[in-house]
C-alpha cells in the first residue's frame, strides 16, 4: 500500500469516526421517533404517490419544477443505485466482515425518515435560478432556514467535489474492472467510452438526464434483481447461515466460523455505515437537490416518494448483493465487482458474470449521468450559473482518469467527501427538524381527517 492510499484510508477513517456515525444514526432516530415510524406506517401511501395516485384534497396548483415527481425519483435512484450496490457492498463485507450488512440495514431504516425530511426541506426552500431552472438543496435550507451562510457554503463545496472526484472515479473504476474481467477491455478504453456516453446526456441538463433515467432505472433494476434472486434461490438452503454471519458479525465478528483476521465491531460499523451512506445517500443531502426539482402541489408528498429511494436502494438491492455473496461463499475471496461476479457465476455459469458486468455498467452509467446535476447545482450556488457547462466537461474528463485508478483509492476519496457532506448536512437537519416534522405531521393529519370523513383520493366525497 503506497503513502497516498494509506493517507486516504486514514483520512476516511477519521471522517467516518464515532462523530459521524452518531450524527447519522441520531438524526435518523430523531425523525423516526418524532414522526412515529413514518417510514413503516406510511409506506403504502408512499407507493400510492409514486404510482401517481390523486392528491388528498390538495390544491391543484403545482409548485414550480423542471421534472415530474416520478422523474425526480428515477433520477435520484439513478444517482444512488450505482456500483455502491455491487462493489460497495462487497468492499464493505471484505473490509468490515458480514456484520457490516446489519449496519447498512440499520442506517437505511433510519435513513428513510431522514430522506423524507431532506426532500421536504428541499421543496420548501427551493428557488428559481437566473437561467430559469429550479435549484434546491441543503445549502439553500441551511442559508435561508438556519441563516448560516458559511455552513451552507461549506456544504456546497463538499457536495460539488463529491460527484466530481468521487462518483466519477468509483463508478468508472468499477465498470472498467468488470469489463476488463469479463471481456478483457483495457481500462483506458472503458474510461474513454464512458466519458463520451456521459457527455451525450448531461450536456442537455436535468430534463435530458430525467428522460434517460426514467427509461433506464426500471430496466437495470429488473436485470440485477433477476440475477441476484436466482442465485439466492439456488443456494436458499444456506440462507440461515448467511443471516447468522450478518447478525453475529455485527456484534461479535470473532465468533464467525473461520473468522476473518482483523475484523472488529468498529470496522463493521465503520464500513457498514459509510458504504450504506454512499449507496443510498440518506443524510448526505442529495435527495433535497433532486426532489426539489420536481413539480408537486405538496412538499410532503415528494418527501414520502423520496423515502422510497432508500427502500429500493439498500433494503432491496444491497440486500440482494449481500445475500448472493454470502450464500455462495464468494465473500471470502476478492473485493469489488469480481466478488459479485463470482457469486452469480456459481449459480449461472458464464451468464452470471455477464449479468454483473451489464449491471455494473448500467448502474454506474446511470449514476454518472445523474450526479453531475447536484454537482453543478452546488458550484452554481458558489460561483454562479455560468459554471454549469464547464463543470459538465470537467466531469467527463475525470471519468476517464478514474477508470485507471486503484479501486481502494477511489472508494476512500468517496468516503471522505460523502462523510463531510453528511456531517454538514446533518447539522442543518437538526436545526430545522422542528419545521420539517411540523410540515409532515400537519399534512398526514389532514389526510387522516379526510379519510375519516369518507373522502376518496381524487376529490370525490362519499357523503
N, C-alpha and C positions, 0 to 999 in steps of 0.2 A: 504494500500500500504506500503510495507516494505522499509527500508532505501536503500537497493540495487536497487530495482526497481525505486524508486524516483530519485536516483542518476543517473541511466542510462537515465531516461527521461530528466533530467536536462542537462546532457552532450549532448544528442541528440539534444535538443533544441538550444544549443549553436552552435554545428556543423552545424545545418541547420538554422542558423540565416541569417540575410539580406545579409551577405557577400557571402555565398554560393549560395543563390537564385539569386543574381545579376550576379555572375560569370556564373552560369548555363544558365540562360536566355540570358545573354550578349554575351557569346561565340556563342551560337546557333544563335542569331540575327546577329552577325558578319559574320558567314559563310552563313547564309540565304541571307543577303543583298549582301555580296561580291560575291556570286555565283548566284545572281539574281533568288532567289527562286528555286534553282535547284531541291529541293525535290518535287515540283509540276511540273515544266516544263519537267523534265526528268524521271518522274515516269514510263511512258511507256517503256523507254529504260532500266530502272532498271529491270522491269519484263521480257523484252526480254533476258537480260543477265542471269537472274535467270533461265529461261527456256532453257538455253544452246544455244541460237542463235549464229550464227557465228560472228566473230570479224569484225570490220570495218577497213580492210586494215592493221591489226596489224601483228607483227612478229609472226610466228608460234612457236617460241621458248618460252617455258613456264618458268616463274620464279620458282625456286625450292620451293617445298612444300610437306607436308605429306598427304594432303587430297584434294578432288576436291572442286571447288568453291561452288557447291551445298551442299556438306557435311559441308563446313565451315558455310554456312547459317543455316542448320538444327542443327548443334552443337551449334551455337550461339543462335538460337531460343530455343533450349532445355535448355540452361542456363538462358535465360531471361523469357521464358514462364514457370513460376513456380507458386507457391502459392501466389506470389505477384499479379497475375492476378485475384485470387479469394479472398484469405484472405487479401491481401494488399489493394485492392480497398475497401473492406468492412471496414477495420480498418481506412482507410483514411476518409471515409464517417462518420464513427462512431465518430472519434476524431475531424475532421475538417468540418463536415457537407457536404451536397451535392455539395456545391461550390468547394470543393477540386477537383472534377472531371474536372471542367473547367481548373484548373491549371495543372492537369495531361495532358490534351489535348494540352495546350499551350507549355508545356515543351517537349511534344512528337513531335509537329510540328517543333520546332526549333531543337529538338534532332535528327531528320532525317539528317539534314545538318551536325550536329556535328559528328554523327556516320560515315558518309561518309568520313569526314576528318580524323577521327581516323584510319579507315581501310586503307586509302591511305598511311598515315604515317607509319602504322604498316607494310605494304608491302615494303615501301621504305627502312626502316631501319632494316629489319629482318636479322637474322644471322643463320648460321648452327652451332649447339651446338657440343661439343666434342663427344657426343654419336651419332651424325649423324642426329638428329632430328632438325626441324626448330623452332626457338624461335624468338618472336617479341612482341612488346607491348610498352606502354608509357615509361617504364624505358629505353628502347633502343633508342627511338627517343628523349627523354629528354637528355640522356647522350651524344649521338652522334650528334644530331641536335642542341641542345642548349648548350652543353658542361657544363652541371650542374650535375655531378655525385652524389652530395649529395641529390639533389631533386629527382633524379632517384631512389636512394636507399630508400628514404623515401616513394616514391610511391610504390615501390616493396614490402616494408614491409606491408603497408596497404592492398595492393592487395592480398598478401599471407594470411593475417589474416582474410579478409572478408569471403572467402569461408569456411575457417576452423572454424571460430567461429560464423559466422552469417548465411550463407546459410544452413549449416548443421542443426542449431537449428531451424531456421524458417521453412524450408521445412519438417523436421521430426516432428516438433511440430504440424504443420497444418495437416499433414497426420494422425498423431496419434489422433488428435482431431476429424477428420472426421470419422475414423474407430471406435473410441470409441462411437461417437454419433449414427452412423448408425448400427454398428454390435456389440457394446459392448466389443470390443477387448481392453485389457489393454494397456496403452501407452508403457510400457516397452517391451511388446511382439512386438508391431509395430516397436519400435526402433531397436530391435534385428534383426527382419526380414529385415528391410530397410538396415541396416548396411551390412548384408550378401549379399543382392542383388546388392548393390552398389559396393562392393568389387569385385564381379564376373566380372564386366565390366571394372572398372577403372584400375584394376591391369594390363590390357593389353595395357594401354596408349591411345594416341589420335586416332590411327587407329581403335582400338576396340570400343572406345566411338563413333566415327563417324559412324561406321556401325550400331550401335544400334539406335542412334538418327536419322539417315536417314530414318529408318523404323518407329520409334516411334512418331516423331514430327507430321507428317501429320495425323496419327490416332487420337492422343489426341486432336488436334485442331478441327477436324471434330466432335468428340463426344461432346465436350463442346459447340461448335458452334450450334449444333442441340438443345441441352437443353436450352441454353440461348435465341436463336432466337424463339423457340417455346413459351417460357414464355413471351417474348416481344410481339409476335403476339397475344397471348390470351388476353393480357392486353393493346393492342395497343391504345385503347381509352384514356388511361392515359398518353400516351407519351408526349403530350403538357405540362401537369403538371410536368412531370419528367424534361423536359428541363427548365421549369420555376424554379424549385428547384435548378438546376445546375447554371444557369446564374445569378439569383438573389442572390443565396447563395454565389457566388464567390465574390460579391461586397457589399452585404448588407444582411448578414445572419439573422439579426433580423427581416427582412421583410417576412421571410418564415412563412407561416401559421403554427401555432402550433410550433413555433421556438424551437430550441434546446438550452438548457441552456449552457452558456459559449462559444458559437460559435462566432468567430470573423473572420474578413477578414484575419488577420495574421495567425490564426490557419488553415484556408482553404488553404492559400498559402503554409504554412509550411508542412502540411500533403500531399497536392496535389503534390508538387514538390518532397518531399522526397520519397513518395511511388511510384510516377511516375519514378523517377530515379532508385529506387530499382527494379522496374518491367522491364523497358526497358534498363537500364544501359547506356543510352546515356550520354556521358560526363564523365563516370567513367573509361573509357579506356579498358574495357574488349573486345570490338569489335576489337581493334588493335591486341590483342593476338590471338583470334580465326581466324580472316580473314588473318592474317599474315601467317598462316599455309597452306593457300590454294595455289594450283598450278594455276598460271594465267600468261598471257602474258602482262597484263597491270594493274597496281595498281588501276587506277581509275575505271576500270570495277568492281573490287572487292569492291571498295568503294560504287558504286551505288547499288550493291547487298546488302551490309551491311546496307544501309539506310532502306531497307525493314524490318529489324529486328524490328525497332521502329513502322513501319506502322502496321505490323501484331500484335505485342505485345500490344501496347497501344491503337492505333486508332481503332483497331478491337476488340480484346479480352477483354481488360479492359473496353471498352465502353459497350460491351455486358453485362458484370458483373454489371456495374453501373446502366444501364437501367433496368436490371432484378430486382434488389433490390429496385429501386425507383418506378417502375410502380406497383409492388406488395405491396409496403408499408413495406417490410421487413427491410428497412433501419433504422426504428425507434426502432428495438429490436435486441439485440445481437451484436456480433462482429465476425470477422474472418469467417471461412468456414460455421459456422452454419447459418449466415445471408443469404448466397447464397443458402444453402440447403433449408431454409425456403421459399425463393423466388421460387425456382424450384418446390418445393412440392406444392405450391399454384396452379401452372399450371399443374403439372404432379404428382398427389398424389402418394406417396410411391416411384415411379420411379425417380422423380426429385432428391430426396436426394441421391439415389444410383448413379445417373449421377455425382453429385457433388463429392461424395466420390471417384468414379472411376477417375474423372478428377483431383481431388486433389492428388490422388496417382500418376497418370501418369505425371502430371505437376511437382509435387515435385520430383519424381524419376528421371525424365529427367534432372532436374536441378542438382540433387545430383550426377549424373554420368558425367555431363558436366563441372561443375565449378571447380572440382579438377585440371583440366588441367591448368587453368590460375593461380591457387594457386601454383602448382608445378613449373610452369614457373617462377613465381615471386621469390620463395625461391631458385630455381636453379640459378637465377641471383645473389642472395645474397650469397649463400653458395656453389654452385656447383651442377652438375647434380646428384651427389650421393644421394641427399636428396629426389629425386622423389619417390622412392619406400617406404621409411619410412613415407613420407608425406601421401601417399595413405592409409596406415594402420591407422595412427593417425586420418585422416579424417573420416574413418568409425567408429572409437571409439566415436568421438564427435557426430556423427549422433545418436547413442544410447542415449547419455546424453541429447541431445536436445529434444528428444521425451517426456521427463518428466518435461521440464521447463515450467514456466508460459509464456503464449503467448506474453504478453506485454514486458517481459524481452527480449525475443528472437528478437522482432521487434526493440526494442531500440538499441540492440547490432548491428543489421543490419544497422540501420540509422547512427550510429556513424562511422562505418568503411566505409560505402558507401559514406558518406559525406566527409571523409578525402581523399578517393580515388578520388572523383570528384574534390575537391579543388586543389590537387597537379597536377592532370592530366590537368585540365583546364588552369592552369598556363603554362604548356608545350604547349598546343594547341594554346594559344595566341601568344607565342613566335615563333611558326612555322606556324602560319596562312598564312603568305605570301607564303611560299613554297607549302603548301597544295593547296591553291587556284590557284596558277600558274599551278600546275600539272593538276588540274581538268579543268581549262579553256583551257589549251593547248590541252588536249585530246578531249574535247567537240567541240572545234573549228575545229579540224581535222575531226571529224565525220560530222559536218555541211558542211564542204568543200567537202567532198566525196559525200554527199547526193546531193549537188548542181550539181556535175559533173555527176550524174546519176549512182553512184556506188551502187551496191546491196550488202548488208551484205553477206559475204561468199567469196568475192573476184571476183565476176562476174561483168564486166562493161557493162552497156547498150550500150555504144558507141563503 
